[in-house]
Amino acid sequence: MSLLEVTDITAGYGETDILDSVSIELHEKEIVSIIGPNGAGKSTLLKTIFGLLTPRKGSIKLQNEEITGLSPDRIVRKGMGYVPQVENAFPSLSVHENLEMGAFIRTDDYRDKLEEIYGLFPMLLKRRTEKVGRLSGGMRQMVAMGRTLMLDPKVLLLDEPTASLAPLLIRMIFEKIIEINRKGVAMIIVEQNAKETLKISDRGYVLAMGRKVFEDSGQTLLKNEEIGKLYLGG
């Protein structure tokens, strides 16, 4: 059984449809990548899954429960987390305060979870009292991911997690993604760094002009010459 099922989703902004009957699925413990050119609808798909946009048609199910049209706060409570590309942390708050904000609906003692997040991102522990607005882009991305993980999501949506980062930080973020996945969190990743994302993905989907045009295992998509020429830079 799929952990997440997205079936024939049509969605967009105002009167304009960006997605046209897109279907994807995510199984337990998988990493699934969504790749394609700019404007293909990749980020729109994540926003629709997370309830930031309401689809005009189609169905979204999390653990076989219909979540289509639910608000993001209700979707979070059902076990999904989302890290947008921008505005994904509170710049005026410290690293530690940001992580605590991530636990806003927890009623238990979450100190063990905080220790786990600092263990995953040891660089954050050293900067725990520093305002997030003063951190590098890579560090802010770690804060955003850590904040979302405070609620133990079963599904994590990541939108361009390595955008504008230096190569060393890109490698570090991908290493952390693998580590988080090994802890049992299934992920959907939208990423322009398509080759590196496919390398760590169980499966991948290619979107173009709002439609799904390819789907296969990550390794098969990497080896596909047509995919390489059109979407991976040759």
N, C-alpha and C positions, 0 to 999 in steps of 0.2 A: 504493500500500500504506500502511496506517495505521502510524504510529509506535507507538501504544498502542491496544490493543483491549480493552475491558471488555465482556464478554458475559454477560447474564442473571445478574448478581451478586445473591445473597441473603446478607446478613450482619447481624450485630448483636452484642449483649452478653448473655452468659449464655444463657438460653432465649428471649430476646426478639429477634425480627428487626426491624431498623431499615430495611434496604434490601430491596426486593422486586423481584427480576428486573430490575435496572437495567443498561442497556447504553449505553455511550458510546464515542467514539473520538477520537483526537487525531492529526492529520497533522503532518508535518514543518513547522517554523517557524510553527505556528499558536499563537494565544492562544484558549483555550476557557474560557468562564465557566460556573460552576455556581451558579445562583441559586435562591431559594425561601425560604419562611418558616422561622423557627426550628423546629428539630425535624424538618425534612424529610429529614435524613440526609446532608447535604452533607459535613460533616466526616467522618462515618463512611465515606463513599465514598472520600475521600482516604486515610484510615487503612487501608482495605482494600486499595486499590491499592498502597500502600507496604509492605504486609506486617505492619502493626501489629495487624490483625485478619485472621483466616482465614475466608474465605467458606464458607458451608454449601453453596452451589451456585454454578456459573458458572465463568468462565474469564477470566484476565487475561494478555495477551500484550504483551511489549515487543519491538519489532522482530521480530515473528512468532515470538518465543521464549516459551514458557510460563513465567510467573513466579508463577502461582497458588500460594499457600502458602509461598513463599520468605520467609526472614527479611529484615528491613530491611537488614542489613549486606550480604547477598548482592545485594539489589536495587540498592543504592547502587553496587556494583561493576559492575553491568550498565548503569549510566548514568542513574539516576534520582535526583533530589534532592527533599527535602521540607522545607518550612519551616512548622512548626506555629504556631498562633496564640499560644500561651503556652509558656514554658520553652524558648525557641528559641535561647538563647545562654547562655554560662557567666558569671554576674554577677561572680564573684570574680576572673575573669581579665581582662586588658587586651584592648582591641580587637585588637591585633596577635596576642596569644596565641590569641584566639578564631579568627582567620583561619587561623593555623597549625594549630589543632586540626582545621579543615576539611580539611586536606591529609593527614590521618592515614594514609591508605593509599597515598599517592603515594611512589614510590621515586626519582623524578627531582628535578631542581632546580626548585622551584616559585617561585623569586623573581620570574620574569617574570609569573606568574599573580598574585602578590601586588601587583605594580605595576599590573596590569590592574584588579584589584579597587579599589585606591586611586584609580585614574583614573576608575572608574565612580562611586565614592562619595568624592569629595575631602574631604567633611566628616570622614570617618573618619581620613584621614591626619593631620589636625590634632589628632585625639584618640587617636592610636594607642597611647599609653602609659596611657590612662585606663581604670580599671576599668569594665566594661560596666554593672555595677549602678548606677553613678552617672549613666548617660546617660538621655536622654529616651526615650519610647516609640518615636518615629520613628527615632532613632539606633540603638536596639537592633534595630529591624526591619532596618535597613540592614546591621548586623553579621550578623544571622542569614542574610540573603540572600547577603551576601558570603561567609560561611563555607561555605554550601552550594555556591556557584559555584566554590569552590576545586578541586573534582573534575571540572569541565567536564561537568556533566550534559547529556544530550540532552533530558531531560524534567524540568521543574521543577514541583512541586506547591506551591501557595501557599494557606494556610488563613487567611483574613481578614487580609490584609496591611495593611489600613488601619484596623483596629479601634481605636477610642478615640483616634485621632490628630486633631490640629487640621487645619483645611481646607488650610492651606499645606503641611503635611507629607503630607497625602493626595495632593495634586497632585504633589508631588515623588516619592512612591512610585510612582504611576502612570507618571510620566515615566521612572523607572528601569526599570519593568517593560517598557515599550516598547523602551527601549534594550537591555536584556538579550535581548529577543526578536529584535531586529534583528541580534544577533550569532549567531543561529541556534538559540537555545534555545526549544523548544516548551513551552508552559505550560498548566496547568489551574489556574484560580483560583476558589476559593470566596470569596464576598464579599457582605456585606450591602449595601454601597454599589453596588446592582445597576445603576443607570443609568450611572454612570461606568465600571463594569467592562464593560458591554455596548458602550459607545462604542469601546473599544479591542480588542474581541474579534472574531475572525473568525467564531466560532460560539458559541452558547450553549445550555445545557440548563436546563430548569426542573424541579426536584424538588418534590414535595408528598407528604407522608405516605409517604415512602420509595419512591415510584415516579416514573419519568420521565413528565412530563405534556406537555411541549413541547420541541421542538428546532428551531432555525433559525439563520440568520445573526444576528450581534449586532445589526445595523441593523434587520433585520426584526422581531426581538423587541422592540426599542425602539419601533417604530411600531405594534405590535400593541396595540389598545385593551384587549382582554381581559387581556393580560399586564400592561399598565400599571395597570389597576384592581386586579388581584389581588396583584401582586408588586412594582410600582414606585411605589406611592403615588399612583396616579391619572394 
